[in-house]
């Protein structure tokens, strides 16, 4: 297994050796150059062999120094240098025997080889050198080589011989001194540097903020720990290093439920394979106290052993800080929810007050009005305002819970006229209202209640933008939107036909900084309690859910225009008066209905509606009471029940228990909550009808007729 090391090694010794070798080789090259120069004057004295020797010195000792200066060629230069000198020395020995000064240089050549090459290569060179010298000695002894016919006394009296010997001794000793001195000095420097680095590393480890431990996997024991490990585990260093194992410092099971031994083996294996696992771990102290830790592992050299370094950090404080932060975030979220509820309550109250003003004003006028036609108009306005209150509630619940839309094909001109007629009474007299409605307006398919709510929102905002006087204009138009328009406004729309409804005011306009935020939830520029900041976000959400969009244009001092774009459809519009009561054939005189509703006022109104339509109604104020009545007399044609009621039996449970007695019993559910009004499952049937409170008389009677018609088909 090969592990990559990212540690920075000490390079000063290697650099010193290379520097020393460069100096020594350069000196030897200089000496070789001097010898060659001198030999040029002695070639005639020694003959052709001397010429060969001089050439070898030039080629092997001088030229490499001139052309191979890079450090990567240092060993090659040194090898060629030693070869050149050794060959030259052997040539000299061949002619002079033991009288040759070359013998003095051989120890230096071996020292240079030892510095340049590894031990094996050096010993091979030494063996070759010894073999050659031995062979030459044999040749001289046997007479194959002959020494110069010069007596020893005469040889010793030669000045030239002494000069050559002295020069050889001086040069060789200088080179040896330079080699040994430099190597010794660099060795001492690197040894001191290594010692300092070792002390620094030991100090860094010893006083590290985390516990650092080295574990020998093969011997299953710790071989080194720092002071933080002693403090973390509450055990002395001697105790940790003598007999303490991993299992002694871990519980049997980790918080995940996995055995500690199994998890430890898994992480140790990852580290031995060269990984660096980092994980959370529960450790045991000397007194068996559990402490949460974060552990990181890494394999350590030498890699012929299985030594694993473990960094162990106590994360108790960090986990506690996280818990505190989560608690603060929870508290902040609760505070923000309370603030949001406050804003929402104020905004809803503001909108409902407008609706109540319309209802109250028309009811007061109704008290004194004698003309039947005008009385009908006042009653119609009250009904519309009441329905607007129901739509406002549904809009809020739709925004909060994303209740599904109930689209219908709608004539927006009619919707604008109807909204203007009943909502116009809420506008002060100093605001003029005008409409510009395009004839032959394309029909659209939208939820009429939410569309009316969006339009009312824009009308009320326009009113608030003109506190003193002004003009409010509502207009409609057919438009075609192409891809260029969509791209220029960065809108997510499909190109095609759209119907535009624009609401314009002549107020002060909206500043650019405010204009960028008007569709942000809960952003409002109105005083506290006067707006929820959800009106325009609901308008935008409704329009996008309907496949359209909203555009706003504003200029300070001039006014503001909101434009709603609805996708056009080609369906025919079937108009009907929503206030018209169902025809008499919807009622089935004599049919018995069991009505379960806990609100007395609602129960009374529903009973009156049903009895007026000719139904026999039996009432119950709870699910428990309704079950008792049904068990006493199960001859009912329909169950009409609220979902949430006091007692043990709720609406869905009541339906299931009564159907256990009469499987063919049709059921209509009512609720004031969106989530319950759209309830599915719980054993309910697909044909069961769900109504959202408040329930209009027409919708109630249509639902009853539909439910009983389903029963008739099922039983026929």
C-alpha positions as CSV (number, residue, x, y, z in Angstrom):
1,X,0.0,0.0,0.0
2,X,1.4,3.4,-1.0
3,X,0.4,6.4,1.0
4,X,0.9,10.0,-0.3
5,X,2.6,12.2,2.3
6,X,1.9,16.0,2.4
7,X,4.6,16.6,5.0
8,X,7.4,19.1,4.2
9,X,10.8,17.3,4.6
10,X,14.1,18.9,5.7
11,X,16.1,19.6,2.5
12,X,19.1,21.4,3.9
13,X,21.4,18.3,4.3
14,X,20.8,17.2,0.7
15,X,21.3,20.7,-0.5
16,X,24.6,20.9,1.5
17,X,25.8,17.6,0.0
18,X,25.1,18.8,-3.5
19,X,26.8,22.1,-2.9
20,X,29.9,20.3,-1.5
21,X,30.1,18.0,-4.5
22,X,29.7,20.9,-6.9
23,X,32.7,22.7,-5.2
24,X,34.9,19.6,-5.1
25,X,34.1,18.6,-8.7
26,X,34.8,22.1,-9.9
27,X,38.1,22.1,-8.1
28,X,39.0,18.7,-9.6
29,X,38.1,20.1,-13.0
30,X,40.4,23.0,-12.5
31,X,43.2,20.7,-11.4
32,X,42.6,18.5,-14.5
33,X,42.7,21.6,-16.7
34,X,46.0,22.6,-15.1
35,X,47.4,19.1,-15.5
36,X,46.4,19.1,-19.2
37,X,48.0,22.4,-19.7
38,X,51.3,21.2,-18.1
39,X,51.2,17.9,-20.0
40,X,51.1,19.7,-23.3
41,X,54.7,20.6,-22.7
42,X,55.7,17.0,-21.7
43,X,54.1,15.0,-24.5
44,X,57.5,14.6,-26.2
45,X,59.0,13.3,-23.0
46,X,56.5,10.6,-22.3
47,X,55.3,9.6,-25.7
48,X,51.8,8.5,-27.2
49,X,50.4,7.0,-24.0
50,X,50.8,10.3,-22.3
51,X,48.8,11.9,-25.1
52,X,45.9,9.4,-24.5
53,X,45.9,10.1,-20.8
54,X,45.8,13.9,-21.4
55,X,42.9,13.4,-23.8
56,X,41.0,11.3,-21.2
57,X,41.4,14.1,-18.6
58,X,40.1,16.7,-21.0
59,X,37.1,14.7,-22.1
60,X,36.0,13.1,-18.8
61,X,37.1,15.9,-16.3
62,X,36.9,19.2,-18.1
63,X,34.2,19.1,-20.7
64,X,31.4,17.7,-18.4
65,X,32.0,20.6,-16.0
66,X,31.6,23.1,-18.9
67,X,28.4,21.6,-20.4
68,X,26.7,19.6,-17.6
69,X,26.1,22.3,-15.0
70,X,22.6,21.3,-13.9
71,X,22.3,19.5,-10.6
72,X,20.5,16.6,-12.2
73,X,23.8,15.8,-14.0
74,X,25.8,16.0,-10.8
75,X,26.2,12.2,-10.3
76,X,27.1,11.8,-14.0
77,X,29.8,14.5,-13.8
78,X,31.2,13.0,-10.6
79,X,31.3,9.5,-12.1
80,X,33.1,10.8,-15.2
81,X,35.5,12.8,-13.1
82,X,36.4,9.8,-11.0
83,X,36.8,7.6,-14.1
84,X,39.1,10.1,-15.8
85,X,41.3,10.5,-12.8
86,X,41.5,6.8,-11.9
87,X,42.4,5.9,-15.5
88,X,45.1,8.6,-15.6
89,X,46.4,7.4,-12.2
90,X,46.6,3.8,-13.4
91,X,48.5,5.0,-16.5
92,X,50.9,6.7,-14.2
93,X,51.3,3.7,-12.0
94,X,51.9,1.5,-15.1
95,X,55.0,3.6,-15.8
96,X,56.2,4.4,-12.3
97,X,54.9,1.6,-10.1
98,X,55.1,2.3,-6.4
99,X,56.9,5.6,-7.2
100,X,53.7,7.1,-8.7
101,X,52.1,9.9,-6.7
102,X,48.7,8.7,-8.0
103,X,48.5,6.2,-5.0
104,X,48.0,9.2,-2.7
105,X,44.8,10.3,-4.6
106,X,43.0,6.9,-4.5
107,X,41.5,7.3,-1.0
108,X,39.9,10.6,-2.1
109,X,38.4,9.0,-5.2
110,X,36.7,6.4,-2.9
111,X,35.4,9.2,-0.6
112,X,34.0,11.0,-3.6
113,X,32.3,7.8,-4.8
114,X,30.8,7.3,-1.3
115,X,29.4,10.9,-1.4
116,X,28.0,10.5,-5.0
117,X,26.6,7.0,-5.0
118,X,25.0,4.5,-2.7
119,X,26.9,2.0,-0.7
120,X,26.5,-0.9,-3.1
121,X,27.9,1.1,-6.0
122,X,30.7,2.5,-4.0
123,X,31.8,-1.0,-2.8
124,X,31.6,-2.3,-6.4
125,X,34.0,0.6,-7.5
126,X,36.3,-0.2,-4.6
127,X,36.4,-3.9,-5.5
128,X,37.2,-3.1,-9.1
129,X,39.9,-0.7,-8.0
130,X,41.4,-3.3,-5.7
131,X,41.4,-5.9,-8.4
132,X,43.1,-3.6,-10.9
133,X,45.8,-2.6,-8.3
134,X,46.4,-6.3,-7.5
135,X,46.7,-7.2,-11.1
136,X,49.2,-4.4,-11.7
137,X,51.2,-5.5,-8.6
138,X,51.3,-9.0,-10.0
139,X,52.5,-7.6,-13.4
140,X,55.3,-5.6,-11.8
141,X,56.4,-8.6,-9.6
142,X,56.4,-10.9,-12.6
143,X,58.3,-8.5,-14.7
144,X,55.5,-7.7,-17.2
145,X,55.7,-4.1,-16.2
146,X,59.2,-2.5,-15.6
147,X,60.0,0.5,-13.5
148,X,62.2,3.4,-14.7
149,X,65.9,2.5,-14.5
150,X,66.5,5.3,-11.9
151,X,68.0,4.6,-8.5
152,X,65.9,5.5,-5.5
153,X,68.5,8.0,-4.4
154,X,68.4,9.7,-7.7
155,X,64.5,9.6,-7.8
156,X,64.4,11.2,-4.4
157,X,66.9,13.9,-5.4
158,X,64.6,14.9,-8.3
159,X,62.9,18.2,-7.6
160,X,60.2,17.5,-10.1
161,X,59.2,14.3,-8.3
162,X,58.9,16.1,-5.0
163,X,56.9,18.9,-6.6
164,X,54.4,16.4,-8.2
165,X,54.1,14.5,-4.9
166,X,53.6,17.6,-2.8
167,X,51.0,19.0,-5.2
168,X,49.2,15.7,-5.3
169,X,49.2,15.5,-1.5
170,X,48.0,19.1,-1.1
171,X,45.3,18.9,-3.7
172,X,44.1,15.5,-2.4
173,X,44.1,16.7,1.3
174,X,42.4,20.0,0.4
175,X,39.6,18.1,-1.4
176,X,39.2,15.6,1.4
177,X,39.1,18.4,4.0
178,X,36.6,20.3,1.9
179,X,34.4,17.2,1.4
180,X,34.5,16.1,5.0
181,X,34.2,19.6,6.5
182,X,31.2,20.6,4.4
183,X,29.4,17.3,5.0
184,X,30.1,17.4,8.7
185,X,28.8,21.0,8.9
186,X,25.7,20.3,7.0
187,X,25.0,17.2,9.0
188,X,25.3,19.2,12.2
189,X,22.9,21.9,10.9
190,X,20.3,19.5,9.7
191,X,20.6,17.5,12.9
192,X,20.0,20.6,14.9
193,X,17.1,21.7,12.6
194,X,15.6,18.2,12.9
195,X,15.9,18.3,16.7
196,X,14.2,21.8,16.8
197,X,11.5,20.6,14.5
198,X,11.0,17.5,16.7
199,X,10.7,19.7,19.8
200,X,8.3,22.1,18.1
201,X,6.2,19.2,16.9
202,X,6.1,17.6,20.3
203,X,5.2,20.9,21.9
204,X,2.4,21.5,19.3
205,X,1.0,18.0,19.9
206,X,1.4,18.1,23.7
207,X,-0.5,21.3,24.1
208,X,-3.0,20.9,21.3
209,X,-6.6,21.8,22.2
210,X,-7.7,18.4,21.1
211,X,-6.8,15.0,22.5
212,X,-4.2,13.4,20.2
213,X,-3.6,9.7,20.5
214,X,-1.6,7.2,18.5
215,X,-3.0,3.7,18.4
216,X,-1.2,0.5,17.3
217,X,-3.8,-1.6,15.7
218,X,-1.7,-4.8,15.7
219,X,-0.9,-4.5,19.4
220,X,-4.3,-3.1,20.3
221,X,-2.9,-0.4,22.5
222,X,-2.0,3.3,22.6
223,X,1.6,4.1,22.0
224,X,1.4,7.9,22.5
225,X,-1.0,10.4,24.0
226,X,-0.9,14.1,24.8
227,X,-1.8,16.1,27.9
228,X,-5.3,16.9,26.5
229,X,-6.0,13.2,26.3
230,X,-5.2,12.8,30.0
231,X,-7.6,15.6,30.9
232,X,-10.4,14.5,28.5
233,X,-10.5,10.9,29.7
234,X,-9.5,11.6,33.3
235,X,-6.7,9.0,33.2
236,X,-3.0,9.4,33.6
237,X,-0.6,8.9,30.7
238,X,0.8,5.8,32.2
239,X,-2.7,4.3,32.5
240,X,-3.6,5.2,28.9
241,X,-0.3,3.7,27.6
242,X,-0.3,0.6,29.7
243,X,-3.3,-1.6,29.3
244,X,-6.1,0.8,28.2
245,X,-7.7,-0.3,24.9
246,X,-10.3,1.3,22.6
247,X,-13.1,-0.8,24.2
248,X,-12.2,0.6,27.6
249,X,-12.9,4.2,26.3
250,X,-16.3,3.4,24.6
251,X,-19.7,2.3,25.7
252,X,-21.0,-1.0,24.2
253,X,-23.4,0.9,21.9
254,X,-23.2,4.3,20.2
255,X,-26.2,6.6,20.1
256,X,-27.1,5.3,16.7
257,X,-27.6,1.9,18.2
258,X,-24.7,0.3,16.5
259,X,-22.1,-1.6,18.6
260,X,-19.0,0.4,19.3
261,X,-16.7,-2.4,18.4
262,X,-18.2,-2.8,14.9
263,X,-18.1,0.9,14.2
264,X,-14.5,1.2,15.5
265,X,-13.3,-1.6,13.2
266,X,-15.0,0.1,10.2
267,X,-13.4,3.5,10.8
268,X,-10.0,2.0,11.6
269,X,-10.1,0.0,8.4
270,X,-10.9,3.2,6.4
271,X,-7.9,4.9,8.0
272,X,-5.6,1.9,7.3
273,X,-6.6,2.1,3.6
274,X,-5.4,5.7,3.4
275,X,-8.7,7.4,4.2
276,X,-9.3,10.2,6.7
277,X,-12.7,9.3,8.4
278,X,-14.2,12.0,10.5
279,X,-17.2,11.1,12.7
280,X,-19.0,11.7,16.0
281,X,-18.4,9.3,18.8
282,X,-19.5,8.8,22.4
283,X,-16.5,8.1,24.7
284,X,-16.3,7.0,28.3
285,X,-14.1,8.8,30.8
286,X,-12.3,7.1,33.7
287,X,-15.4,7.3,35.9
288,X,-17.7,6.0,33.1
289,X,-19.1,9.4,32.2
290,X,-20.2,9.6,28.6
291,X,-18.9,12.5,26.6
292,X,-19.9,13.3,22.9
293,X,-16.8,13.8,20.8
294,X,-15.7,14.4,17.2
295,X,-13.0,12.0,16.0
296,X,-10.8,12.1,12.9
297,X,-8.4,9.3,12.0
298,X,-5.3,9.1,9.8
299,X,-2.5,6.6,9.3
300,X,1.0,7.5,10.4
301,X,4.4,6.4,9.3
302,X,6.3,4.1,9.4
303,X,3.9,2.3,7.1
304,X,5.3,-1.1,7.9
305,X,3.4,-0.7,11.1
306,X,-0.3,0.0,11.6
307,X,-0.2,3.2,13.6
308,X,-3.4,5.3,13.6
309,X,-3.5,8.9,14.8
310,X,-6.8,10.0,16.4
311,X,-7.8,13.6,17.0
312,X,-10.5,13.6,19.6
313,X,-12.5,16.8,20.3
314,X,-15.0,17.3,23.1
315,X,-18.1,18.7,21.4
316,X,-20.4,19.0,24.5
317,X,-20.3,22.8,24.4
318,X,-20.9,22.9,20.7
319,X,-23.9,20.6,20.9
320,X,-25.3,22.7,23.8
321,X,-24.7,25.9,21.8
322,X,-26.6,24.2,18.9
323,X,-29.5,23.4,21.2
324,X,-29.6,26.9,22.5
325,X,-29.5,28.3,18.9
326,X,-32.3,26.0,17.9
327,X,-34.3,27.1,21.0
328,X,-33.7,30.7,20.1
329,X,-34.7,30.1,16.5
330,X,-37.9,28.4,17.7
331,X,-38.7,31.3,20.0
332,X,-37.9,33.8,17.1
333,X,-40.2,31.8,14.8
334,X,-42.9,31.9,17.4
335,X,-42.5,35.6,17.9
336,X,-42.6,36.2,14.1
337,X,-45.8,34.0,13.9
338,X,-47.4,36.1,16.7
339,X,-46.4,39.3,14.8
340,X,-47.7,37.9,11.6
341,X,-51.0,36.9,13.3
342,X,-51.3,40.4,14.6
343,X,-50.8,41.9,11.2
344,X,-53.1,39.4,9.6
345,X,-55.8,40.0,12.2
346,X,-55.6,43.8,11.7
347,X,-55.8,43.4,7.9
348,X,-58.7,41.0,8.0
349,X,-60.5,43.2,10.5
350,X,-60.0,46.1,8.2
351,X,-61.5,44.3,5.2
352,X,-64.4,42.9,7.2
353,X,-65.1,46.3,8.6
354,X,-65.6,47.5,5.0
355,X,-68.0,44.7,4.4
356,X,-69.9,45.3,7.6
357,X,-70.1,49.0,6.7
358,X,-71.8,48.0,3.4
359,X,-74.2,45.6,5.2
360,X,-75.0,48.0,8.1
361,X,-75.5,51.0,5.8
362,X,-77.9,49.1,3.5
363,X,-79.8,47.5,6.4
364,X,-80.3,51.0,8.0
365,X,-81.5,52.4,4.7
366,X,-83.8,49.3,4.4
367,X,-85.5,50.2,7.7
368,X,-86.8,53.5,6.3
369,X,-87.2,52.5,2.6
370,X,-90.8,52.1,1.4
371,X,-90.1,51.5,-2.3
372,X,-90.1,47.7,-2.9
373,X,-87.5,48.0,-5.8
374,X,-85.1,50.0,-3.7
375,X,-85.6,47.6,-0.7
376,X,-84.7,44.8,-3.1
377,X,-81.5,46.7,-4.1
378,X,-80.6,47.2,-0.4
379,X,-81.2,43.5,0.3
380,X,-79.1,42.5,-2.8
381,X,-76.2,44.7,-1.5
382,X,-76.4,43.0,1.9
383,X,-76.3,39.6,0.3
384,X,-73.3,40.5,-1.9
385,X,-71.4,41.9,1.1
386,X,-72.1,38.7,3.1
387,X,-70.9,36.6,0.2
388,X,-67.8,38.8,0.0
389,X,-67.1,38.1,3.6
390,X,-67.2,34.4,2.9
391,X,-65.0,34.8,-0.2
392,X,-62.5,36.8,1.9
393,X,-62.3,34.0,4.4
394,X,-61.9,31.5,1.6
395,X,-59.2,33.7,0.0
396,X,-57.2,33.8,3.3
397,X,-57.5,30.0,3.8
398,X,-56.6,29.5,0.1
399,X,-53.5,31.6,0.6
400,X,-52.5,29.8,3.8
401,X,-53.3,26.3,2.8
402,X,-53.4,26.4,-1.0
403,X,-57.0,25.2,-1.4
404,X,-57.9,24.2,-4.9
405,X,-59.6,26.8,-7.2
406,X,-63.1,26.4,-8.5
407,X,-62.9,27.8,-12.0
408,X,-65.9,28.7,-14.0
409,X,-66.4,30.4,-17.4
410,X,-66.9,34.1,-16.5
411,X,-67.8,37.3,-18.3
412,X,-65.4,39.8,-16.6
413,X,-67.5,42.8,-17.7
414,X,-70.4,41.4,-15.7
415,X,-68.1,40.7,-12.8
416,X,-66.7,44.2,-12.9
417,X,-70.3,45.7,-13.0
418,X,-71.5,43.6,-10.1
419,X,-68.5,44.4,-8.0
420,X,-68.8,48.1,-8.7
421,X,-72.5,48.1,-7.9
422,X,-72.2,46.6,-4.4
423,X,-68.6,47.7,-3.5
424,X,-69.0,51.2,-4.8
425,X,-71.1,52.1,-1.7
426,X,-67.9,51.7,0.4
427,X,-66.2,54.5,-1.6
428,X,-66.4,58.0,-0.2
429,X,-68.2,60.6,-2.3
430,X,-65.1,62.6,-3.1
431,X,-63.9,59.7,-5.4
432,X,-65.4,59.5,-8.9
433,X,-65.7,56.0,-10.3
434,X,-65.7,55.3,-14.0
435,X,-65.8,52.1,-16.0
436,X,-64.7,51.5,-19.6
437,X,-65.8,48.0,-20.5
438,X,-65.0,46.6,-24.0
439,X,-67.9,45.1,-25.8
440,X,-67.4,41.5,-27.1
441,X,-64.9,40.8,-24.3
442,X,-63.5,37.4,-24.5
443,X,-64.7,35.0,-21.8
444,X,-62.2,33.6,-19.2
445,X,-62.2,30.6,-16.9
446,X,-61.4,31.6,-13.3
447,X,-62.7,31.2,-9.8
448,X,-65.3,34.0,-9.7
449,X,-65.1,34.5,-6.0
450,X,-61.4,34.9,-5.9
451,X,-61.4,37.1,-9.1
452,X,-64.0,39.4,-7.4
453,X,-61.8,39.4,-4.2
454,X,-58.8,40.4,-6.3
455,X,-60.7,43.2,-8.0
456,X,-62.1,44.4,-4.6
457,X,-58.5,44.4,-3.2
458,X,-57.4,46.7,-6.0
459,X,-60.4,49.0,-5.6
460,X,-59.8,49.4,-1.8
461,X,-56.1,50.1,-2.4
462,X,-57.0,52.7,-4.9
463,X,-59.4,54.3,-2.4
464,X,-56.7,54.4,0.2
465,X,-54.3,56.0,-2.2
466,X,-56.8,59.0,-2.7
467,X,-57.6,60.2,0.9
468,X,-58.8,63.6,-0.3
469,X,-60.2,63.4,-3.8
470,X,-59.5,61.6,-7.0
471,X,-60.8,59.4,-9.8
472,X,-60.9,55.6,-9.9
473,X,-61.2,53.9,-13.4
474,X,-61.9,50.3,-14.1
475,X,-61.5,49.2,-17.7
476,X,-61.4,45.9,-19.6
477,X,-59.8,45.0,-23.0
478,X,-58.8,42.1,-25.2
479,X,-55.0,41.8,-25.7
480,X,-52.7,39.5,-27.4
481,X,-49.4,38.8,-25.6
482,X,-46.4,37.6,-27.7
483,X,-43.1,36.2,-26.7
484,X,-41.4,39.6,-27.1
485,X,-43.7,41.1,-24.4
486,X,-43.1,38.1,-22.1
487,X,-39.3,38.3,-22.5
488,X,-39.2,42.0,-21.9
489,X,-41.1,41.7,-18.6
490,X,-39.5,38.4,-17.5
491,X,-42.9,36.8,-17.0
492,X,-43.8,33.1,-17.0
493,X,-46.7,33.2,-19.4
494,X,-47.8,31.4,-22.5
495,X,-48.2,33.6,-25.6
496,X,-51.8,34.0,-26.7
497,X,-55.0,35.8,-26.0
498,X,-55.7,37.5,-22.6
499,X,-58.4,39.6,-21.1
500,X,-57.1,42.6,-19.2
501,X,-58.8,44.3,-16.2
502,X,-57.1,47.5,-15.2
503,X,-57.8,49.5,-12.0
504,X,-56.3,53.0,-12.1
505,X,-56.2,55.8,-9.5
506,X,-55.1,59.4,-9.5
507,X,-53.3,59.2,-6.1
508,X,-49.7,60.2,-5.3
509,X,-48.2,57.1,-6.9
510,X,-45.7,54.6,-5.5
511,X,-42.0,55.1,-4.9
512,X,-39.6,52.8,-6.8
513,X,-38.2,51.3,-3.5
514,X,-41.8,50.5,-2.3
515,X,-42.9,49.3,-5.8
516,X,-40.3,46.5,-5.6
517,X,-41.8,45.1,-2.4
518,X,-45.6,45.5,-2.8
519,X,-46.0,41.8,-3.6
520,X,-43.9,40.7,-0.6
521,X,-46.1,38.9,2.0
522,X,-46.9,41.0,5.1
523,X,-45.3,44.1,3.5
524,X,-47.6,47.1,4.0
525,X,-47.3,50.9,4.1
526,X,-50.6,51.3,5.9
527,X,-50.8,52.1,9.7
528,X,-50.8,49.2,12.2
529,X,-54.2,47.5,12.2
530,X,-55.2,48.9,8.8
531,X,-53.7,46.3,6.5
532,X,-52.3,42.7,6.7
533,X,-49.8,43.0,3.8
534,X,-51.4,39.9,2.3
535,X,-53.8,41.6,-0.2
536,X,-51.5,42.0,-3.2
537,X,-49.6,38.8,-2.5
538,X,-52.9,37.0,-2.6
539,X,-53.9,38.8,-5.9
540,X,-50.5,37.8,-7.5
541,X,-50.8,34.2,-6.2
542,X,-54.3,33.8,-7.5
543,X,-53.4,35.3,-10.9
544,X,-50.5,33.0,-11.4
545,X,-52.4,30.0,-10.2
546,X,-55.0,31.0,-12.8
547,X,-52.4,31.1,-15.6
548,X,-52.2,34.9,-15.7
549,X,-50.2,37.7,-14.1
550,X,-50.3,41.1,-12.6
551,X,-48.5,44.2,-13.9
552,X,-48.3,47.5,-12.0
553,X,-47.4,51.0,-13.4
554,X,-46.9,54.0,-11.2
555,X,-45.7,57.5,-11.5
556,X,-45.2,59.8,-8.5
557,X,-47.7,62.7,-8.5
558,X,-49.8,61.1,-11.3
559,X,-51.2,57.8,-10.0
560,X,-51.0,54.0,-10.2
561,X,-52.5,51.3,-12.5
562,X,-52.8,47.6,-11.7
563,X,-53.5,45.4,-14.7
564,X,-54.8,41.8,-14.3
565,X,-54.2,39.5,-17.3
566,X,-56.6,36.5,-17.5
567,X,-56.1,33.8,-20.1
568,X,-59.0,33.9,-22.6
569,X,-61.1,30.9,-23.5
570,X,-63.5,30.2,-26.3
571,X,-66.3,28.6,-24.2
572,X,-69.8,30.2,-24.2
573,X,-70.9,32.0,-21.0
574,X,-74.0,30.6,-19.4
575,X,-75.3,33.4,-17.2
576,X,-77.5,32.7,-14.3
577,X,-78.7,34.8,-11.3
578,X,-77.0,33.4,-8.3
579,X,-79.7,34.7,-6.0
580,X,-82.5,32.9,-7.8
581,X,-83.9,30.1,-5.7
582,X,-83.9,26.6,-7.1
583,X,-87.0,25.6,-9.0
584,X,-89.7,23.7,-7.2
585,X,-88.7,20.4,-8.9
586,X,-85.5,20.4,-7.0
587,X,-87.4,20.0,-3.8
588,X,-88.7,16.6,-2.9
589,X,-91.7,17.2,-0.6
590,X,-91.8,14.7,2.3
591,X,-88.2,13.7,2.2
592,X,-86.7,13.4,5.7
593,X,-83.3,15.0,6.5
594,X,-81.3,14.5,9.7
595,X,-79.4,17.8,10.3
596,X,-76.5,17.7,12.8
597,X,-75.1,21.2,13.6
598,X,-73.7,22.5,17.0
599,X,-74.2,26.2,16.3
600,X,-77.8,27.1,17.2
601,X,-78.1,30.1,14.9
602,X,-76.7,28.2,11.9
603,X,-78.9,25.2,12.8
604,X,-82.0,27.5,12.8
605,X,-81.2,29.1,9.4
606,X,-80.5,25.8,7.8
607,X,-83.6,24.2,9.2
608,X,-85.7,27.2,7.8
609,X,-84.2,26.9,4.4
610,X,-84.9,23.2,4.2
611,X,-88.4,23.3,5.6
612,X,-89.3,26.2,3.3
613,X,-88.2,23.9,0.4
614,X,-90.6,21.2,1.7
615,X,-88.3,18.9,3.5
616,X,-89.0,17.3,6.9
617,X,-86.0,18.2,9.1
618,X,-85.0,16.5,12.4
619,X,-82.2,18.5,14.1
620,X,-79.4,17.4,16.5
621,X,-76.8,19.6,18.2
622,X,-74.1,17.0,18.3
623,X,-73.0,13.8,16.5
624,X,-73.9,11.7,19.6
625,X,-77.5,13.0,19.6
626,X,-77.8,12.5,15.8
627,X,-76.8,8.9,16.2
628,X,-79.4,8.4,19.0
629,X,-82.1,9.8,16.8
630,X,-81.1,7.7,13.8
631,X,-81.0,4.5,15.9
632,X,-84.5,5.3,17.2
633,X,-85.9,5.9,13.7
634,X,-83.6,5.2,10.8
635,X,-86.1,6.2,8.1
636,X,-84.1,9.3,6.9
637,X,-83.4,10.1,3.3
638,X,-80.3,12.2,3.9
639,X,-77.7,13.1,6.6
640,X,-76.6,16.8,6.5
641,X,-73.8,17.2,9.1
642,X,-71.1,19.5,10.3
643,X,-67.6,18.0,10.5
644,X,-66.4,19.5,13.8
645,X,-68.9,19.1,16.7
646,X,-68.8,18.6,20.4
647,X,-69.0,15.2,21.9
648,X,-67.3,11.9,21.0
649,X,-68.7,11.6,17.4
650,X,-67.5,14.0,14.7
651,X,-69.2,14.3,11.3
652,X,-67.1,11.8,9.4
653,X,-67.4,9.2,12.3
654,X,-71.2,9.8,12.4
655,X,-71.5,9.1,8.7
656,X,-69.6,5.8,8.9
657,X,-71.6,4.6,12.0
658,X,-75.0,5.5,10.4
659,X,-74.0,3.9,7.1
660,X,-73.2,0.7,9.1
661,X,-76.9,0.7,9.8
662,X,-78.0,2.0,6.4
663,X,-75.3,1.6,3.7
664,X,-77.4,3.6,1.1
665,X,-77.7,6.8,3.2
666,X,-76.4,9.8,1.3
667,X,-74.4,12.4,3.2
668,X,-73.6,16.1,2.9
669,X,-70.7,17.5,5.0
670,X,-70.4,21.1,6.0
671,X,-67.5,23.0,7.6
672,X,-66.0,26.4,8.1
673,X,-62.4,25.1,7.8
674,X,-60.7,24.7,4.5
675,X,-58.8,21.5,5.5
676,X,-62.0,19.9,6.7
677,X,-64.1,21.1,3.8
678,X,-61.8,19.3,1.4
679,X,-61.4,16.2,3.6
680,X,-60.8,12.9,1.7
681,X,-60.5,9.4,2.9
682,X,-61.7,8.3,6.3
683,X,-64.0,5.8,4.6
684,X,-65.9,8.6,2.8
685,X,-67.4,8.0,-0.6
686,X,-66.6,9.9,-3.8
687,X,-70.2,10.9,-4.2
688,X,-70.4,12.6,-0.8
689,X,-70.9,16.3,-1.1
690,X,-68.8,18.9,0.9
691,X,-70.0,22.4,1.4
692,X,-68.0,25.4,2.7
693,X,-69.7,27.6,5.3
694,X,-71.4,30.0,5.0
695,X,-73.7,28.1,2.6
696,X,-76.1,29.9,0.3
697,X,-79.6,28.7,0.0
698,X,-79.4,27.8,-3.6
699,X,-76.1,25.9,-3.1
700,X,-77.7,24.0,-0.1
701,X,-80.8,23.0,-1.9
702,X,-78.9,22.0,-5.1
703,X,-76.6,19.9,-3.0
704,X,-79.6,18.2,-1.2
705,X,-81.3,17.5,-4.5
706,X,-78.1,16.1,-6.0
707,X,-77.4,13.9,-3.0
708,X,-81.0,12.5,-3.1
709,X,-80.8,12.0,-6.8
710,X,-77.6,10.0,-6.4
711,X,-79.5,7.8,-3.8
712,X,-82.4,7.3,-6.1
713,X,-80.1,6.1,-8.9
714,X,-78.2,3.9,-6.5
715,X,-81.4,2.2,-5.2
716,X,-83.3,2.0,-8.4
